[in-house]
Amino acid sequence: TLPDHAAGHGHGHGHSHDPAYLLDDIATTTAAGIRATVIGLIGLLATALTQLVMVTFTGSVALLSDTVHNLGDCLTALPIWLALRLARRPPSRRFTYGLGRVEDLAGLAVVAAIGASGLYAAWVSVDRLLHPAPTEHAWVVIAAGIVGVVGNEMVARYRIAAGRRIGSLALVADGEHARTDGLSSLAVVASGVASLAGWPYADPVVGLVIAALIARLFVQTARPVLGRLLDDVDPHLVDRVESAAATVPGVARVDQTQVRWLGHRARAELAIAVDPSLSLAAAHEIAEDVESAVRGATPEIKQVAVRTAPTEH
């Protein structure tokens, strides 16, 4: 057995030895996420208000529906903002891992909004197919639809990039949601083009195609969000953790590796086998080296807990 009770050494290093560093990192990433959320909200509001002005000139039901839709979807920024604010709270006796996973719940709210967008697009399209109606000032309708497409796509790209940069699936999902709004605005463009062409059925047909595209995006967005709630991680991330730990001198083998996401940051827990003749201090030093190696190889992992055991175990 390891001397000085080293066999029972459980090393919870990784920023747990320096909570101030972890809190600073959380403050930095959540600030970036909140900034992306607020800027995206401003962009969507500007887009919707521009469309609202154009509605007064056209009387287009399709444009009015898209404008109201875009205004309502601005509300999805609220759960993201709240989740990022809660993620800043330090761990407590009750929530020992903190409140980072509130982001995943916010991601579910966004996924539900994407699903609602698809159902809305399908309902409006079917209703317009059954009750075709002419559109006045078609060029204004087309221009307003283009404003919706461009505005939503710009917000989508900005949010998705920011979400991927800090590892927030909820923010990425909200970006995908803005993209679905852009697809809905395409139906408005189709409505204007159809009016110019004298074919009232083009708008609902294009709307149904867009609803199908939104349904596909719903599935693509829901899968990683639900997976995150079930502690799904990329196997390559686990491989990188194990490879980094195995290269540390003194590590005989890596026996167990677990990785989980806590909002937009990850935590790794692993067990390593070391020489049973080592002292507790030596085993502790190896564990610290493993923690440093893992963090260096996987920047997305902010906390690392290492447990050492003698090789015969």
Secondary structure as GFF3:
##gff-version 3
##sequence-region A 1 313
A	DSSP	three_ten_helix	3	8	.	.	.	ID=ss1
A	DSSP	beta_strand	10	11	.	.	.	ID=ss2
A	DSSP	three_ten_helix	14	17	.	.	.	ID=ss3
A	DSSP	alpha_helix	19	58	.	.	.	ID=ss4
A	DSSP	alpha_helix	61	73	.	.	.	ID=ss5
A	DSSP	three_ten_helix	74	76	.	.	.	ID=ss6
A	DSSP	alpha_helix	77	87	.	.	.	ID=ss7
A	DSSP	alpha_helix	102	130	.	.	.	ID=ss8
A	DSSP	alpha_helix	138	166	.	.	.	ID=ss9
A	DSSP	alpha_helix	169	197	.	.	.	ID=ss10
A	DSSP	alpha_helix	202	229	.	.	.	ID=ss11
A	DSSP	alpha_helix	235	246	.	.	.	ID=ss12
A	DSSP	beta_strand	253	262	.	.	.	ID=ss13
A	DSSP	beta_strand	265	274	.	.	.	ID=ss14
A	DSSP	alpha_helix	280	297	.	.	.	ID=ss15
A	DSSP	beta_strand	301	310	.	.	.	ID=ss16
###
